[in-house]
């Protein structure tokens, strides 16, 4: 399990893109763009020290899907994603 949670992704999207999303909302259908993904990644790095690659956002597409991808890619979650 990673230290990044669904509520953290939802809050990150709200701050980075000024979009309100739910756990199962496709963030790109909601209007999130690649620049907002970059901002969200920076916020997560600042808050947690974890570097989450952009492909996780594009592959996961929803806050729940993003966290699931983080958890699936490493036995200890996001700390080793993309290394």
C-alpha positions in Angstrom: 0.0 0.0 0.0 1.4 3.4 -1.0 1.4 6.5 1.1 -0.6 8.2 -1.6 -4.4 7.8 -1.2 -7.4 8.4 -3.3 -8.4 11.5 -1.2 -4.8 12.9 -1.8 -5.2 12.5 -5.6 -8.7 14.1 -5.5 -7.3 17.1 -3.5 -4.3 17.3 -5.8 -6.5 17.5 -8.9 -8.6 20.2 -7.2 -5.5 22.3 -6.4 -3.7 21.7 -9.7 -6.6 21.9 -12.1 -9.4 23.6 -10.1 -11.6 20.6 -10.9 -13.8 18.7 -8.5 -13.7 14.9 -9.1 -14.8 11.8 -7.4 -12.8 8.6 -6.9 -14.2 7.1 -10.1 -14.2 10.3 -12.3 -12.0 10.2 -15.4 -9.9 13.2 -14.7 -9.2 13.9 -18.4 -12.9 13.9 -19.2 -13.4 16.3 -16.3 -11.0 18.7 -18.0 -7.6 18.0 -16.5 -4.8 18.5 -19.0 -1.1 17.5 -19.1 0.0 20.8 -17.4 -2.3 20.0 -14.5 -0.8 16.5 -14.3 2.7 18.1 -14.0 1.4 20.4 -11.2 -0.2 17.5 -9.4 2.9 15.5 -9.6 4.9 18.4 -8.1 2.3 18.8 -5.3 2.5 15.1 -4.5 6.3 15.2 -4.5 6.2 18.3 -2.2 3.7 16.7 0.2 5.0 13.1 0.3 8.5 13.1 -1.2 7.3 10.6 -3.7 8.0 11.0 -7.4 5.0 9.7 -9.4 5.6 9.3 -13.1 3.1 11.0 -15.5 2.2 7.7 -17.2 0.5 6.7 -13.9 -2.1 9.5 -14.3 -2.7 8.8 -18.0 -3.0 5.0 -17.4 -5.0 5.2 -14.2 -7.3 8.0 -15.4 -9.4 8.1 -12.2 -8.1 8.9 -8.7 -8.9 5.3 -7.7 -7.2 4.0 -10.8 -4.1 6.1 -10.3 -3.7 4.8 -6.7 -4.2 1.3 -7.9 -1.5 1.7 -10.5 0.9 3.1 -7.9 0.2 0.2 -5.6 0.4 -2.4 -8.4 3.8 -1.2 -9.8 5.8 -1.7 -6.6 5.5 -3.9 -3.6 5.8 -0.8 -1.4 3.8 1.6 -3.6 4.8 4.9 -5.0 8.2 5.1 -3.3 9.7 3.0 -6.1 7.4 3.7 -9.0 9.4 4.8 -12.0 12.8 4.0 -10.5 
